[in-house]
Amino acid sequence: MKNRIAQWLLRCVPRWSRATPVDVERDRANLAAVLARLMADAPGDIRYPAAYIDFLRSCLEIQTPRIRTVKRSRGDPGTGSAKSFGSLLDALGTVPPVEIGFAREMAALADSFRGMTERMESASWAGDIGAHFEMSSSFGHKGRILAAIVRFMHPSSCLELGTAYGMSASFILRAMERHVGEARDPKGWLTTVEARAQQHALASRLLASRHGERVRCELGWTRDVLPALGGKMPPVDFLFHDAGHSRRDFVHDFRAALPLLGPGAVVLFDDIDWDDPRFARSNPACHWGWMEVVRHPAVAWAVEVGPDMGLALLGEIAGR
Ligand SMILES: C[S@@+](CC[C@H](N)C(=O)[O-])C[C@H]1O[C@@H](n2cnc3c(N)ncnc32)[C@H](O)[C@@H]1O
C-alpha cells in the first residue's frame, strides 16, 4: 500500500519545467526571424508551404515536455546507463532542437510524402498515402526526443517496431551518425519492423538510399519477426515501440523483445494514451499496457514524457 502511495506521489510531481515566460517570448521572436529566413530559401518545389513551415517549427521551437517519474527501483540500476539516463532526463526538460540542415531535409521529405496520391487502405480506413502519412508519422517534436535519446545513451544497436514511412527511423539514424567516431560502435545500426508491404517498400527504399547497410527493414508482424531476430543481432541498446497500439500489443511486444535487449537498454513507447476512434478497437487501453511494462521486474526506472511517451531504463541485471 505504502509503495502504491509513493508511486502515485511520484506521478503527481513533475520532474521540472525549465522554460520561463521570458524564455518562451524570446524563443518566439528568434523563431519568427529564423523561419522567415528559411522560407525565403525554401526549395521552389515545396507543395505544402504551411505544413513545411510547421515541420520546421516543430524541429526548432522551445519544447518543454513534463517529465513524470512512474517507477524508480531501489538500488542502482547500473552505474553507466543510469548516469546517462539521468542526464537524458535533464536534457528532456528542454528538448534539444535538431540541426537546421537536417530539419530542412526532413521538412522537404515530409512535403514529398504529403503529395503522394497512391491508394492506401487498412482495416478501418481508406484514403491515399499522403493523408495516411500525415496521420501516422513522427515530425519534429517526437524526432527530437528520439535524437536526444541517441545523443545521451549512445546506443550502437537500435530496434524500431512500426516503421511506417521511415520518419522516426531517419531521426534515429541521423542522430547515430553524429556520433561516428565518438560512439562505442562507430557503425551504430538500426533494425526496423513493419507489417504493411506498402509502407515497408517506401521506407526501406528511402532508408537504404540514405543510410545503406546501417539499416535493415524487416517486413512482417512483430509477433512473427521478433522471435526470429534472436541470435541475429547484437544486444539492442535502444528499442522504440510505435507498432500495434493496444494494451495487448504493448505487453506482447515488450515481452517478445526482452530477450533481444541488452542490460541497461532504453525503451521508448509512443502513444501511451492513444485512442483514435478511426483506428482503435473498442478500448485500446494503451496506458494499461504501458503500466504493465513499467511493473515488469526488468524495468528499473520509468518516466512519462509529455502526455504521449513512456521511457524506461532496464536494469543491468537481466530480469527476463
Ligand atoms: C504510428 S505508425 C509508425 C510511425 C513511425 N514510427 C514514425 O514515427 O514515423 C505505426 C506503424 O506500425 C505498423 N504496425 C502496427 N502493428 C504492427 C505490428 N504488430 N507489427 C509490425 N508493424 C505494425 C503499422 O502498419 C504502421 O505503419
Ligand as a Chemical Component Dictionary entry (heavy atoms), coordinates in Angstrom:
data_LIG
# 
_chem_comp.id                   LIG 
_chem_comp.type                 NON-POLYMER 
_chem_comp.pdbx_formal_charge   0 
_chem_comp.three_letter_code    LIG 
# 
loop_
_chem_comp_atom.comp_id 
_chem_comp_atom.atom_id 
_chem_comp_atom.alt_atom_id 
_chem_comp_atom.type_symbol 
_chem_comp_atom.charge 
_chem_comp_atom.model_Cartn_x 
_chem_comp_atom.model_Cartn_y 
_chem_comp_atom.model_Cartn_z 
_chem_comp_atom.pdbx_ordinal 
LIG C1  C1  C 0  2.273 5.056  -35.950 1  
LIG S1  S1  S 1  2.890 4.204  -37.309 2  
LIG C2  C2  C 0  4.639 4.304  -37.092 3  
LIG C3  C3  C 0  5.173 5.674  -37.348 4  
LIG C4  C4  C 0  6.670 5.765  -37.442 5  
LIG N1  N1  N 0  7.323 5.088  -36.341 6  
LIG C5  C5  C 0  7.075 7.233  -37.401 7  
LIG O1  O1  O 0  7.098 7.750  -36.281 8  
LIG O2  O2  O -1 7.310 7.838  -38.422 9  
LIG C6  C6  C 0  2.610 2.530  -36.874 10 
LIG C7  C7  C 0  3.076 1.526  -37.920 11 
LIG O3  O3  O 0  3.162 0.241  -37.287 12 
LIG C8  C8  C 0  2.697 -0.759 -38.163 13 
LIG N2  N2  N 0  2.232 -1.875 -37.297 14 
LIG C9  C9  C 0  1.145 -1.903 -36.500 15 
LIG N3  N3  N 0  1.108 -3.038 -35.792 16 
LIG C10 C10 C 0  2.210 -3.739 -36.143 17 
LIG C11 C11 C 0  2.758 -4.983 -35.740 18 
LIG N4  N4  N 0  2.193 -5.730 -34.787 19 
LIG N5  N5  N 0  3.902 -5.417 -36.318 20 
LIG C12 C12 C 0  4.545 -4.645 -37.243 21 
LIG N6  N6  N 0  4.073 -3.442 -37.653 22 
LIG C13 C13 C 0  2.939 -2.998 -37.109 23 
LIG C14 C14 C 0  1.599 -0.081 -38.964 24 
LIG O4  O4  O 0  1.410 -0.721 -40.207 25 
LIG C15 C15 C 0  2.119 1.345  -39.083 26 
LIG O5  O5  O 0  2.817 1.539  -40.285 27 
# 
loop_
_chem_comp_bond.comp_id 
_chem_comp_bond.atom_id_1 
_chem_comp_bond.atom_id_2 
_chem_comp_bond.value_order 
_chem_comp_bond.pdbx_ordinal 
LIG C1  S1  SING 1  
LIG S1  C2  SING 2  
LIG S1  C6  SING 3  
LIG C2  C3  SING 4  
LIG C3  C4  SING 5  
LIG C4  N1  SING 6  
LIG C4  C5  SING 7  
LIG C5  O1  DOUB 8  
LIG C5  O2  SING 9  
LIG C6  C7  SING 10 
LIG C7  O3  SING 11 
LIG C7  C15 SING 12 
LIG O3  C8  SING 13 
LIG C8  N2  SING 14 
LIG C8  C14 SING 15 
LIG N2  C9  SING 16 
LIG N2  C13 SING 17 
LIG C9  N3  DOUB 18 
LIG N3  C10 SING 19 
LIG C10 C11 SING 20 
LIG C10 C13 DOUB 21 
LIG C11 N4  SING 22 
LIG C11 N5  DOUB 23 
LIG N5  C12 SING 24 
LIG C12 N6  DOUB 25 
LIG N6  C13 SING 26 
LIG C14 O4  SING 27 
LIG C14 C15 SING 28 
LIG C15 O5  SING 29 
# 
